[in-house]
């Protein structure tokens, strides 16, 4: 019965983790599919031999390379243009620079060695792409490795700029953790701009090292105060290596309102020409992304100020926040050059040709804040156009004056027109009906796209009789179209909330679309918007059989929940759309641009003969939501597992004070049956508290996510059960091996620490302090303790349950009093030292021997149970230290056995475990339990548990530090001079 509880819980946890793993893998296929075209290049890499140890000692460990595109650039070491430094990320390579560098070369040169007309005569030079090689170091796990990369990159910039004229500045591009290295280089007068790609700016992906957090704190100051323009490109839900909400740059206005510092975050789903999620590694070679990054870098080379750089970055990477150049007004002299449209009629042009102005009369009864909407397919509304656009160009104006109808006589009066200032000017995708969007392995073409222009119609002056919206069109009869008109729709606000959806789904009915309606706007101010939650939107149409083949613009759904994140979907009858966001998320500081509630939808459509959506059904995609949760809480699961183990030990140590230390299996069963139901309720209550995002679940007390705490606690407890099975599995062959080997006498010493042990501890401490990381020593402690527990395991001396102090019949075994009249001290009796005159009767001797055997067996059993509890704790502390150990092994393999590895020689972190393992291996009795280390020290386990549950999710390294501190304090109390003197006196 006792094993049934642990087996059921363990199997349940393994099953749930299996489900979460597959749900997480399906996200990139169902929620945010990737449509990227593969990039091709002809690379060559030139090693910078002169950048040696005279510049930095790290030159023995890392290297610097210069990229050249074979057949397009001169394959020589001599620099030619603007310097660019590419910094790879965690386990990245300098060769990842090839995609962006190749695109820059092939854009700058229209043919080999021939400068393109786009750059001829503009004073823009080619780019010299340098890349640092970090030997695929695991920088995400280790602060000192990041510091080494920062130091090497700083020296690399000094070396690179030494080959250029004075006052030359360098452009830095960083991928993944390379963006963290690039940000750490600021403030610097040598860096003109920083472009980061899939970089987790606000949350470390691996939170096992306090020194990584320190680098992040320094970077936060640079992101807030440094004037260097920075743009961050994020892959969205397709990126499974980092949570993309951590890629969003903190706005300088959050700390310094009104700050003019340039900061932009761009999701690839909104990046013009891409409109797709992009994976973490694919970010550097996805063609739709890399050519825009390369073009932005080329244009940055000709910028003179931070303002100019901001305009360039907005132009090529962040259209939604772009600064539009002023346009000039026009005068239309007569009716021969324009055409007047009837009122309430949209402008629709298919394959237009020639140059002409079309006038749409502004109705007098038009409501305030009416919007004029203009679509141009495959053409341009200056300065926005697809990369490979046709010659079609449309320019909207606001005109006043009298215009002559086509049937009337021409008027001598002319129209005065001024540019219509846009509120929205961007490129929309134009999905092809019948094809998936985005197209797998292909994505969007450079000629695809519809330019969207939206502007608020100005008030008509009172002294003016007529007002017009003029659209001036220049075209050459190509396959393109123009559509414009006044938007008469109103915003539909829905009060649907997440609990309404849980109650049975939520339906939203739309009014039938009017004939001239081109867009619809729907807002959800009460809908929970969080990275953990994914909704499913199922549209229904009035006529599902209608075809969109003849429609100019089939219905396009635009989902926007953050200024930097927009998603586009093609609307089709009964084809579900996944709505997801990264606006708010666990452990991410809440920005003024990241509301926890609010979401908005836009529906754009143009033309007739296409299905009209009249109803939406909103549900929760539980499968995708499980996958999102699984990718956000693995660190939480580890730290909570440590919390469960320490709660087990708290219960066991309290029981040991009553005379019986339970086994690990008994502790697990007791924990599951007694305190766990109360802890489940308490965990749910705590999850409802409005705590800081750095604590507990990081959900700020959101009621909907309250269920996560009990679920995580159950899974963590089940994994603890599984880990105990794993430990037993490891001890089984060790136990057999111990029995096969010849027995060796072991010297036990329950009083103190031998001199040889002190010498060995000093030697190991020096070894850690000078050469090896302390994680190696901790791994050694775990292995030694595992072997000791396996070799000390023995059969039960009694059938049934193990004996305890309560069940031992000590009162039925009397011993004779000594001749001197003193009471016998049962703790100091040694049967080998009894004088012949003091020997008891033969029956009493047998009873005394039985008592000694029972006492020794009981002490050994108590010690074994204590040691296995400690082994379970050390096993769960391993994941908090193994990542850095992996970094050290990787460094030795790639950089050589003599490579410097600084920062992990803090012997005090592992010293308590060194002493603990040594002492437990030399004792017959328990070390820290059964009243041996103080009556109240077991409360320390409760402190470790609290830290694990409250702080471990965000700062996992604190869990190991607190556990090590507690073990050290317990050992100090155990071997304190006061207790030792009392023992000697006794």
Number of C-alpha atoms within 10 A of each C-alpha: 6 12 11 10 16 24 15 12 21 23 16 16 23 15 13 15 15 11 15 21 15 15 21 20 16 17 21 20 12 13 20 24 21 29 23 26 19 14 17 12 15 12 16 15 20 14 15 15 10 10 17 16 11 9 14 16 14 19 17 14 19 20 20 25 22 24 25 25 21 16 12 18 18 14 15 11 15 10 16 15 15 22 23 26 26 29 30 30 28 18 15 21 17 23 17 18 25 25 23 26 27 26 23 25 27 21 19 26 20 15 13 15 14 13 18 14 11 12 17 13 9 10 9 18 17 22 23 23 27 27 29 23 20 27 20 17 25 22 25 25 25 25 22 18 24 25 19 20 24 20 17 23 25 19 17 22 21 13 17 21 17 11 13 15 8 8 9 15 21 22 22 27 26 26 29 28 27 29 26 25 27 26 28 25 20 20 16 13 11 17 20 23 24 22 24 28 28 33 31 27 25 21 21 23 18 19 22 28 22 15 19 21 18 12 19 20 12 13 23 18 14 18 24 19 15 18 19 23 21 23 24 26 27 34 28 29 28 26 22 19 15 25 27 27 24 24 26 28 24 22 20 20 16 14 12 12 9 9 14 11 21 22 20 23 21 27 29 25 23 25 26 27 24 26 26 30 27 31 24 21 19 18 24 24 22 24 24 27 26 21 22 23 24 23 20 20 29 25 20 24 23 16 17 10 11 17 14 14 24 25 21 22 28 21 20 19 27 24 21 19 19 18 12 16 9 8 14 9 13 14 11 17 15 15 21 13 12 21 18 18 15 12 11 13 14 19 18 15 14 14 13 19 15 10 15 17 22 18 25 25 21 22 14 11 6 12 11 10 11 17 20 20 22 26 29 24 30 27 30 26 23 15 13 20 26 22 17 13 18 19 16 27 24 23 19 28 22 23 28 22 14 17 26 18 16 13 7 9 9 13 14 11 14 16 20 18 21 17 17 23 19 17 11 16 22 21 27 24 25 22 22 15 18 9 10 14 21 24 18 15 12 15 22 24 16 16 16 22 26 26 25 23 24 21 19 18 22 16 14 17 10 7 6 10 11 18 25 24 26 27 25 18 21 19 19 15 15 15 13 21 21 24 20 25 20 27 18 16 16 11 12 16 13 15 12 19 16 19 14 15 17 11 9 10 14 18 17 15 12 13 9 12 14 9 11 18 18 25 19 19 15 18 18 18 18 16 20 21 27 22 22 22 24 24 22 20 22 19 21 21 18 13 13 14 10 14 14 20 14 12 16 22 25 27 27 21 20 18 21 22 25 18 15 26 22 20 23 25 22 21 27 24 18 14 12 19 20 21 25 27 26 23 27 25 25 26 22 19 17 18 17 10 16 19 17 22 16 19 22 19 21 18 20 20 22 21 18 18 14 23 22 23 22 16 19 19 17 24 23 19 16 14 16 27 20 21 22 23 18 20 19 20 16 13 21 24 22 23 30 31 28 30 29 28 29 27 25 26 27 22 22 27 26 21 16 20 17 13 16 23 27 22 19 22 17 16 21 27 20 18 21 19 13 10 13 19 14 10 17 17 12 13 21 19 16 16 25 19 15 14 17 16 18 19 21 28 30 23 28 22 20 16 15 14 17 19 15 17 23 20 16 21 22 23 24 25 27 26 24 27 26 19 17 21 16 11 17 17 11 14 19 14 12 18 19 12 13 15 11 9 8 8 8 6 6 9 9 13 15 13 11 12 14 11 9 9 13 12 11 13 16 13 12 17 22 14 16 22 17 14 14 19 22 26 25 18 20 22 18 15 21 23 16 16 23 24 17 22 25 23 17 16 16 12 6 12 13 8 8 7 8 16 18 17 14 10 9 13 10 14 6 8 14 10 14 12 12 10 8 6 7 8 9 12 8 9 7 8 11 9 12 6 8 11 8 7 7 12 12 15 10 9 9 15 15 13 16 18 12 13 16 16 12 19 18 14 18 23 21 19 27 25 25 24 23 27 26 22 24 24 22 22 22 24 21 21 22 16 15 23 20 17 18 25 20 15 19 24 11 17 23 15 12 15 17 12 10 10 15 17 17 16 15 22 20 15 20 17 20 26 22 21 23 22 18 21 21 18 20 24 20 18 19 21 24 25 22 23 26 24 18 17 21 15 13 11 21 24 18 19 23 19 17 27 27 18 25 31 25 21 22 30 29 27 23 24 21 22 27 26 14 19 25 20 19 20 21 20 16 21 19 13 18 18 16 12 11 10 15 15 11 9 10 8 7 9
